[in-house]
Amino acid sequence: MTATGAFFEQLAAVGHEPRLCKVHGRVRFDIRDGDQVERWLLDIDHGRLRITRDDGPAGTVITVSAEVAEAMSRGEMNGLAGIARGEIQVDGDLGLALRVGRLFPAPPDSRRALPDRGR
């Protein structure tokens, strides 16, 4: 199984994500590998997650290459940086895409502790 497949399977197993408790919407990931497109549809209902391999309609569609999806799923790439570099295309609600992007593991350099301010 790919890291991307494992990531989505893990989300499906969790079933509820408290960070999305105020979110209602559908996000489809179109993952391109040459001429092939793998699709994952994430249906969010106030934190409840339902994930299918459907190509149904979604308010937000995120299109990435298989390489970028793998890097994000392994925590090697930041989604916002990928959008800025044009490696990730978002069609629809960018705010929703950014919130969903937080579900992916954070790259190691973003986990640095904040400096101690004497508190």
MARDRENPA-418914 format. One record per residue: x, z, y of N, C-alpha, C in turn; residue in one letter. Coordinates in pm, whole numbers, plus 32768, in hexadecimal, padded with zeros to 4 digits. Layout:
BEGIN
XZYXZYXZYA...
END
This chain:
BEGIN
805580007F8980008000800080598000807CM802F7FB780E080797FB3815E8064803581ACT80BB804D820D80AB80C18264802880B682B2A8004803B82D87F87802583227F0F804982CBT7F0D801A82517EA0803A81F57E9780D081DEG7F0A811181CB7F0D81A281B57ED881EC8230A7EFA81BC82A87ECA81FC83237E3181F78329F7DF7818383127D66817683197D2181C282A7F7D5B81C282317D22820F81C37D2382A481E3E7D8E82D382227D96836182497D2B838282B0Q7D15832A83127CAA834183747C238348832FL7C0C82F082CF7B8D82F082887B7B8372823CA7BE683A582027BDD842281B57BC1849A820FA7BF8849882897BE2850682E77B4F850B830FV7B17849783327A89848F83517A5E84C383D9G7AAB851D84157A88855284997B07856C84E8H7B07854385647B7A855685BB7B4D859B863BE7B70861C864C7B44866886C17B6F862B8747P7BDF85E387497C0D85A687C67BAF853887F6R7B55850B879F7AF884A187C37A6784D387C7L7A55855587DD79CF859087D77972855D8846C79A9852488AF795584EF891C79508456891AK797E841B88AE798A838988A5792183508847V78E582E2887478868297882278A882048835H78CC81C087CA78EC813287D6792780FB8756G793F807987597979803486E679F67FEB8713R7A607FFC86C27ADF7FBA86DD7B057F6E865FV7B217EEE86717B4F7E9D86007BE27E7A8614R7C2F7E8E85AC7CBB7E6785AC7CC77DE48560F7CF97D7C85A37D167CFC85647DAD7CF58555D7DDC7CFF84DA7E6B7D0584BE7E957C7F8482I7EE67C3784CD7F0C7BAF84A67F927BAE845CR7F917B6683EB800A7B51839D800D7ABD8379D804F7A6F83CC804B79DD83BB7FBF79AA83D3G7F89796383717F01792D837C7E96798F834DD7EC07A0183157E637A6482E27E417ACB834EQ7DC57AFC834B7D9A7B6683A67D5B7BD68353V7D957C4C835D7D5F7CC3831C7D0F7D0E8387E7C977D3883657C417D7B83C77C1C7E078399R7C1F7E6283F97BF27EEB83E47B917F0A8456W7B1B7F3984367AB67F5A849A7AA67FF2849DL7ABE802B85107AB480BC85257A3780D78577L79D9811B8539795B8140857A796681D4859ED795F81F4861E796F827D864E78EA82AD8686I78BA831C8652783E83578683785883EA86A1D78828404871C789E848C874A78FB84D786EBH7968849586C979CE84D1867479C284AE85E0G794C848785B5793C845E8529797383D1851AR79C883BF84B67A09833E84A379D582FB8424L79BA827D84317997822B83BD79EE81AF83C6R7A368192835B7A948123835B7A7080C582EAI7A658044830D7A487FDD82AA7AA77F6882BFT7AA77F0E82617AF77E94826B7A9D7E22829BR7A487E3E82F979E27DE383297A167D9483A2D79E17D1C83B47A047CCD842B798F7CC8848CD793C7D2F848778C57D3784DC78E77D46856FG78807D4485C378967D4F865278CA7DD9867AP79187DD986E5794F7E568719795E7E4887B0A794C7EB587F7795C7EB5888879ED7EA388B2G7A487EC388577AD67EB588727B187E7787F8T7B647E0E880F7BAF7DCD87A47C437DD387C8V7C927E0B876C7D227E17877F7D657DB6871EI7DB37D5A87547DF67CF687037E8C7D0F8706T7EC67D1B868F7F567D3386827F8B7CE4860CV800F7CD48609804E7C9A8593805A7D068528S806D7CDD84AE807E7D3D844080F97D948459A81637D5B849281DD7DA784AD81C37E168513E817A7DF7857C815B7E5B85E280FF7EC685A8V809C7E9F855A80417F01851C808F7F6084C1A80ED7F2A8475813F7F7E841D81937FE0846EE81D17FAF84DA82248006852D81D18076856BA81598056859B810380BC85D580D78121856AM80B880F284F580898149848980F581A78456S8173817D846581E481D2843E8214822B84B0R81D7821E85268201826E8599827F823C85DAG829B81BC85CB83148181860382FA81398687E827C812D86AD825A80E1872581E68121876DM81EF812587EF818681598845812680E88868N80A580FF8855804180988870803D806B8901G804980C8895E804780A289EC80BE80498A0DL8131806989D681A7801589EC81917F8A89B0A81517F85893B81337F0588FD80D37EB1894FG80727EF2898F80177EA989E880647E738A5FI80B97EC68A9A81077E9D8B0F81637E278AEFA81997E238A7481F37DB68A4D81A87D3B8A1BR81237D438A1080D47CD289E080D27CC68949G81007D2B890081007D28886F807A7D548835E802A7D9488897FA47DC088637F437D8988C9I7EDD7D43889A7E767D0D88F37DF77D5F88DFQ7DB97D82894F7D3D7DCF894B7CD17D7D8990V7C667D6489487BF27D1F89807B807D848981D7B527DA889F87AE67E0A8A027B127E848A4FG7AE87EF78A227AFC7F768A677B8B7FAA8A52D7BE17F978AB57C6C7FC38AAC7C74805C8A9FL7C1E80A48AE37C1D81378AD87C0481658A4AG7BA681268A067B8A8147897B7C0281268924L7C4080B4893C7CB7808D88EE7D2680F488FFA7D3A812589797DA3818889917D83820C894CL7D058234894B7CDF82B189067CF582A48870R7CD0823388387CE4821D87A97D798214878AV7DC581DD87E67E5681D387D37E99825A87BFG7E5D82C387F27E94834987E17E8A837C8752R7E3B833886FF7E2F836086737EAB83398622L7EF482D686537F6C82AB860C7FDA83128620F8036831F85BF80A4837D85CF80F6835B864CP812483C18691817583AD870A8203838886E5A8241832C872F82CE830D87188323838B872AP8390839886DE83E2841286E4841184378771P843483D887C5846683FB884A83FB843288A5D837A84218882830F845788D682ED84E788B1S832D851A8849830F85A3881B836E860A8856R83C385E088B08420864088EB83D586AC8934R840A8724892A83CB8797896E83DE878A8A04A837F87BB8A4D838C87BE8ADE83F888248B04L843C880E8B7284A4886D8B98846988F78BB6P84B5895D8B95848B89E68BAD849189FF8C42D84268A2D8C7C84208A468D0D841F8ADA8D2BR84588B288CD084658BB68CE983E58C058CDCG83848BD28C9183058C188C8183058C6B8C06R
END
